[in-house]
């Protein structure tokens, strides 16, 4: 495998019906903060940052074209969902109260990883966001058995 020196994750660009509502959602629930605003050709793009992760918020008046199921759209070439890790899904949900649109869960996946629990919510534009606790990678020796 060839890895380009210095390669690292950069960002996800999101199309937003209401940039302000989308910015408030990711700021309030996931700790992002405005890092930059760019105006080009009459379009405002808002950059949000949390640690080394960025979200670019683009204005859009287009209607969604993909049907979404509880954990995200299932169309090839379309991201299924964004995902974040928390220490406790229950604490996250307690803090949210009724403010979040839960699409699925919370579900426990203890049969795969003890303590793995996930809930899926929608952002203001219908993007599904997964919130999990307890995920860990599989032992490399076990992975060798999968082709």
DRENDO-1510 file (C-alpha; in Angstrom, 1 decimal, always signed):
<recs>
REC; n; res; u; v; w
REC; 1; UNK; +0.0; +0.0; +0.0 .
REC; 2; UNK; +1.3; +3.5; -0.9 .
REC; 3; UNK; +0.5; +6.2; +1.6 .
REC; 4; UNK; +1.3; +9.8; +0.6 .
REC; 5; UNK; +3.6; +11.5; +3.2 .
REC; 6; UNK; +1.6; +14.0; +5.2 .
REC; 7; UNK; -1.8; +12.7; +4.1 .
REC; 8; UNK; -4.5; +13.3; +6.8 .
REC; 9; UNK; -8.2; +13.8; +7.0 .
REC; 10; UNK; -9.4; +17.3; +6.1 .
REC; 11; UNK; -13.1; +17.9; +6.1 .
REC; 12; UNK; -16.7; +17.1; +5.1 .
REC; 13; UNK; -18.7; +19.6; +3.0 .
REC; 14; UNK; -22.4; +19.8; +3.9 .
REC; 15; UNK; -25.1; +21.4; +1.8 .
REC; 16; UNK; -27.4; +23.4; +4.1 .
REC; 17; UNK; -30.9; +24.8; +3.7 .
REC; 18; UNK; -30.2; +27.1; +6.7 .
REC; 19; UNK; -26.5; +27.5; +7.4 .
REC; 20; UNK; -27.2; +29.2; +10.8 .
REC; 21; UNK; -29.4; +26.3; +12.0 .
REC; 22; UNK; -26.8; +23.8; +10.8 .
REC; 23; UNK; -23.9; +25.7; +12.5 .
REC; 24; UNK; -25.9; +25.9; +15.7 .
REC; 25; UNK; -26.5; +22.2; +15.7 .
REC; 26; UNK; -22.9; +21.1; +15.3 .
REC; 27; UNK; -21.7; +23.8; +17.7 .
REC; 28; UNK; -24.2; +23.0; +20.4 .
REC; 29; UNK; -24.2; +19.2; +20.2 .
REC; 30; UNK; -20.7; +18.3; +18.9 .
REC; 31; UNK; -18.5; +21.2; +20.1 .
REC; 32; UNK; -17.6; +22.7; +16.8 .
REC; 33; UNK; -16.7; +26.4; +16.5 .
REC; 34; UNK; -16.5; +28.8; +13.6 .
REC; 35; UNK; -13.0; +28.8; +12.2 .
REC; 36; UNK; -13.4; +30.8; +8.9 .
REC; 37; UNK; -16.0; +32.4; +6.6 .
REC; 38; UNK; -15.3; +32.7; +2.9 .
REC; 39; UNK; -17.4; +34.8; +0.5 .
REC; 40; UNK; -16.8; +33.9; -3.2 .
REC; 41; UNK; -19.1; +34.7; -6.2 .
REC; 42; UNK; -21.9; +35.6; -3.8 .
REC; 43; UNK; -21.7; +32.3; -1.9 .
REC; 44; UNK; -20.8; +32.2; +1.8 .
REC; 45; UNK; -19.1; +29.1; +3.0 .
REC; 46; UNK; -18.7; +28.6; +6.8 .
REC; 47; UNK; -15.9; +26.5; +8.1 .
REC; 48; UNK; -16.5; +24.8; +11.5 .
REC; 49; UNK; -13.7; +23.1; +13.5 .
REC; 50; UNK; -13.4; +20.8; +16.4 .
REC; 51; UNK; -9.8; +19.6; +17.1 .
REC; 52; UNK; -8.5; +18.5; +13.7 .
REC; 53; UNK; -11.9; +17.9; +12.1 .
REC; 54; UNK; -13.6; +20.5; +9.9 .
REC; 55; UNK; -17.1; +20.8; +8.5 .
REC; 56; UNK; -17.7; +23.1; +5.5 .
REC; 57; UNK; -21.2; +24.5; +5.4 .
REC; 58; UNK; -22.5; +25.4; +1.9 .
REC; 59; UNK; -25.8; +27.1; +1.2 .
REC; 60; UNK; -28.3; +25.1; -0.8 .
REC; 61; UNK; -31.9; +25.4; -1.8 .
REC; 62; UNK; -32.0; +22.0; -3.6 .
REC; 63; UNK; -34.4; +19.4; -2.3 .
REC; 64; UNK; -33.0; +16.1; -1.0 .
REC; 65; UNK; -32.9; +13.5; -3.8 .
REC; 66; UNK; -32.1; +10.4; -1.7 .
REC; 67; UNK; -34.4; +8.5; +0.6 .
REC; 68; UNK; -33.0; +8.2; +4.0 .
REC; 69; UNK; -33.4; +5.3; +6.4 .
REC; 70; UNK; -32.8; +5.4; +10.1 .
REC; 71; UNK; -29.0; +5.2; +9.9 .
REC; 72; UNK; -28.6; +7.1; +6.6 .
REC; 73; UNK; -29.1; +6.8; +2.9 .
REC; 74; UNK; -28.1; +3.5; +1.3 .
REC; 75; UNK; -27.2; +4.8; -2.2 .
REC; 76; UNK; -23.7; +4.1; -3.6 .
REC; 77; UNK; -21.6; +7.2; -3.8 .
REC; 78; UNK; -23.5; +8.9; -1.0 .
REC; 79; UNK; -22.2; +9.1; +2.6 .
REC; 80; UNK; -24.4; +7.1; +4.9 .
REC; 81; UNK; -23.8; +9.2; +8.0 .
REC; 82; UNK; -21.4; +11.3; +10.0 .
REC; 83; UNK; -20.2; +9.7; +13.3 .
REC; 84; UNK; -18.9; +10.9; +16.6 .
REC; 85; UNK; -17.7; +9.1; +19.7 .
REC; 86; UNK; -18.8; +10.1; +23.2 .
REC; 87; UNK; -18.0; +8.6; +26.6 .
REC; 88; UNK; -21.6; +7.9; +27.3 .
REC; 89; UNK; -24.5; +7.8; +24.8 .
REC; 90; UNK; -27.0; +8.0; +27.8 .
REC; 91; UNK; -25.3; +11.2; +29.1 .
REC; 92; UNK; -25.3; +12.7; +25.6 .
REC; 93; UNK; -29.1; +11.9; +25.3 .
REC; 94; UNK; -29.9; +13.1; +28.8 .
REC; 95; UNK; -28.2; +16.5; +28.0 .
REC; 96; UNK; -30.2; +16.7; +24.7 .
REC; 97; UNK; -33.6; +16.0; +26.3 .
REC; 98; UNK; -36.2; +16.2; +23.5 .
REC; 99; UNK; -34.1; +18.6; +21.4 .
REC; 100; UNK; -32.7; +16.0; +19.0 .
REC; 101; UNK; -34.5; +14.0; +16.2 .
REC; 102; UNK; -33.6; +10.4; +17.0 .
REC; 103; UNK; -33.9; +8.2; +13.9 .
REC; 104; UNK; -32.8; +4.9; +15.5 .
REC; 105; UNK; -31.8; +3.6; +18.9 .
REC; 106; UNK; -30.1; +3.8; +21.2 .
REC; 107; UNK; -29.0; +0.2; +20.4 .
REC; 108; UNK; -26.4; -1.9; +22.2 .
REC; 109; UNK; -24.0; -4.0; +20.3 .
REC; 110; UNK; -22.5; -6.0; +23.2 .
REC; 111; UNK; -22.6; -9.2; +21.1 .
REC; 112; UNK; -19.8; -7.6; +19.0 .
REC; 113; UNK; -18.0; -5.3; +21.5 .
REC; 114; UNK; -18.9; -5.2; +25.2 .
REC; 115; UNK; -20.1; -1.6; +26.0 .
REC; 116; UNK; -20.6; -0.6; +22.3 .
REC; 117; UNK; -23.8; +1.5; +22.1 .
REC; 118; UNK; -25.1; +3.8; +19.4 .
REC; 119; UNK; -27.9; +6.3; +18.6 .
REC; 120; UNK; -28.6; +8.0; +15.3 .
REC; 121; UNK; -30.0; +11.5; +15.1 .
REC; 122; UNK; -30.7; +14.0; +12.2 .
REC; 123; UNK; -29.2; +17.4; +11.7 .
REC; 124; UNK; -31.4; +20.3; +10.5 .
REC; 125; UNK; -30.8; +19.3; +6.9 .
REC; 126; UNK; -31.6; +15.6; +7.4 .
REC; 127; UNK; -28.0; +14.4; +7.6 .
REC; 128; UNK; -27.9; +11.4; +9.8 .
REC; 129; UNK; -25.3; +11.6; +12.6 .
REC; 130; UNK; -24.3; +8.5; +14.6 .
REC; 131; UNK; -23.3; +9.0; +18.2 .
REC; 132; UNK; -21.5; +6.0; +19.7 .
REC; 133; UNK; -19.7; +4.9; +22.8 .
REC; 134; UNK; -17.3; +2.0; +23.4 .
REC; 135; UNK; -16.2; +1.1; +19.9 .
REC; 136; UNK; -12.8; -0.6; +19.6 .
REC; 137; UNK; -10.8; -2.0; +16.7 .
REC; 138; UNK; -10.7; -5.8; +16.2 .
REC; 139; UNK; -7.5; -7.7; +17.1 .
REC; 140; UNK; -5.2; -7.7; +14.0 .
REC; 141; UNK; -4.8; -11.5; +14.3 .
REC; 142; UNK; -8.6; -11.9; +14.0 .
REC; 143; UNK; -8.7; -9.6; +11.0 .
REC; 144; UNK; -6.2; -11.8; +9.2 .
REC; 145; UNK; -8.9; -14.4; +8.8 .
REC; 146; UNK; -11.1; -12.1; +6.7 .
REC; 147; UNK; -10.2; -12.0; +3.0 .
</recs>
